[in-house]
């Protein structure tokens, strides 16, 4: 339980979970991950793995954790490269491109599709995201700082979050694996307005056929994945 996020209730720390129907998942915090051979990669840049693992847990994969999901990635594409091992002299990204996340989900026989955000089409993308959520699907979204939103509400840099559904007021419920996000309590953004999602989306990206990628790759391939 030390890996999950907590909130304070009656002076007690209560583990935070996200529920979807009769299923639930802990909201794992990537910075708290310490166990396993690749734990350092989950701590440093494991938001994509954490979001994917939470989505799979909510789809009925009860034994799923970010580490189990990471092991699947390793089996699909091999071990990630360190800075020294990288032929470009850069540390290889330890999160996935949107198309890479789709491949992981597909490997569990889960239906998923990634979408880029065309320039000037953020509103249309938010409409599609909300429509998917209203149909009971989930969305893994790549959020990015921008000129109008220099620090997006979910993280200070490029980051994946999981959009799960709506609260009782019809606002979007977001599970966040980072401790650096601004939220009502650690790990969950309760009641996110449409314009926050719109500003956090980075437009102008293109769809690439990526697996493991370098940091510069995420700048080219951005967007969101509709799961389900």
Secondary structure as GFF3:
##gff-version 3
##sequence-region A 1 228
A	DSSP	beta_strand	6	9	.	.	.	ID=ss1
A	DSSP	beta_strand	12	15	.	.	.	ID=ss2
A	DSSP	beta_strand	17	20	.	.	.	ID=ss3
A	DSSP	beta_strand	23	26	.	.	.	ID=ss4
A	DSSP	three_ten_helix	30	32	.	.	.	ID=ss5
A	DSSP	alpha_helix	39	45	.	.	.	ID=ss6
A	DSSP	alpha_helix	47	58	.	.	.	ID=ss7
A	DSSP	alpha_helix	66	77	.	.	.	ID=ss8
A	DSSP	beta_strand	92	96	.	.	.	ID=ss9
A	DSSP	alpha_helix	98	107	.	.	.	ID=ss10
A	DSSP	beta_strand	112	115	.	.	.	ID=ss11
A	DSSP	alpha_helix	122	134	.	.	.	ID=ss12
A	DSSP	beta_strand	138	143	.	.	.	ID=ss13
A	DSSP	beta_strand	159	166	.	.	.	ID=ss14
A	DSSP	beta_strand	172	175	.	.	.	ID=ss15
A	DSSP	beta_strand	188	192	.	.	.	ID=ss16
A	DSSP	alpha_helix	194	200	.	.	.	ID=ss17
A	DSSP	beta_strand	212	214	.	.	.	ID=ss18
A	DSSP	alpha_helix	215	220	.	.	.	ID=ss19
A	DSSP	beta_strand	224	227	.	.	.	ID=ss20
###
